């Protein structure tokens, strides 16, 4: 019916008055209208640059429909006067805290007979908005439509313009919506008294529409519940579907949940913890993707404009002793990144290792600030991880994983002359391994550069004692420290002699 085979159809919605008409929301290309009676190509409705993820008609005003976009905006349109872009909408909705970032896509949309729009946001909560048609918008405007529904002639030349409504009537939370991108949300009850939506934890959540309280939690799938729908004649009967190959039908779910409240609380707590981990993973993946892009651009510039050997050397860290821990081949293949299985808990050690490896590559390219950002993020994950439930052996392995990253941070800060940060990171690394050679050497050098000669001498002498083969690299600094200490002692002796000299 349509040649649009290069993009995904996100949602279909039939016209409540004309059953032969339906709207389709596309990942690319906006919203289109189709007529089953016509062999002609579809009527173009709304053209947008971002994806259209959800579309729904207003039951009380069949000429109105709303679209959920990929940038946190819900827009309401009059089918009789719709233009060819999103600016033709009569209302727009988005929570204020999501409007500024425009990074939270809408994955589900539903509308009740009171023209209240409920929208489910990816990696966020579900929000209820009131579409103020009765007070601000006249549905009886002088518009005419043809017998086929939308797309007819109009006597109005332009649509009304409104500010974006940013204050939702209610918020529904407790579920988790990260792993799949098309979680349905729907009203349930004869008057839409409840709202239901699936969750990544495999449960169906049902909220009281007015209060936002959770009234039911049903186990609907072994992995993820993607959607739910109520029977049109029997509102207490619902069906759920998800990753499994079966659709479940629920009958007479009752007015109160039969699940123990403590169980519900535990489910919600796990959802919040795992959603935080998954969002953290997404942030890390974006960081690494941007880093790889930057390194590729740098390589292209170097290939287009060859530089002399001296300039190449100047772009690299000056001291070989400040190199990062690993010396792996630089491979930009996406497959070498930790491939996260969205249906399992994100592997924190694997994410830390990915950040460390990318930091090493950036360091070798001379991108010290970018390398430091990778190491810092890895350490942030490590320090925020709850180790109380880990075994002693697991905690030790975790510390061994973080220790070289702390030393890599020290190497970056040594190049950037942030000597206090070098001392701080090296001290943390030496806390569990007091004779770590790189920690001693880098902290000793940092002490030297801030004129703390006594501590510098202690660290560097330990370094030489435990690594005789590296004595030559440290001996020069040790001699400088000894001369500096001798000069300091001489100055102090002269000062005291003048202070206490008898006149």
Secondary structure, 3 states (H helix, E strand, C coil): CCCCCCCCEEEEEECCCCCCEEEEEECCCEEEEEECCCCCCCEEEEECCCCEEEEEEECCEEEEEEEEECCCCEEEEECCCCCCEHHHCCEEECCHHHHCCCCCCEEEEEECCCCEEEEEECCCCEEEEECCHHHHCCCCCCECCECCECCCCECCCCCCCCCCECCCCEEECCCCCCCCCCCCEEEECCCCCEEEEECCCCEEEEEECCCCCEEEEEECCCCCEEEEEECCCCCCCEEEEECCCCCEEECCCCCCCCCCHHHHHHHHHHHHHHHHHHHHHHHHHHHHHHHHHHHHHHHHHHHHCCCCHHHHHHCCCCCHHHCCCCCCCCCCCHHHCCCCCCCCCCCHHHHHHHHHHHHHHHHHCCCHHHHHHHHHHHHHHHHHCCCCCCCHHHHHHHHHHHHHHHHHHHHHHHHCCCHHHHHHHHHHHHHHCCCCHHHHHHHHHHHHHCCCHHHHHHHHHHHHHHCHHHHHHHHHHHHHHHHHHHHHHHHHHHHHHHHCCCC
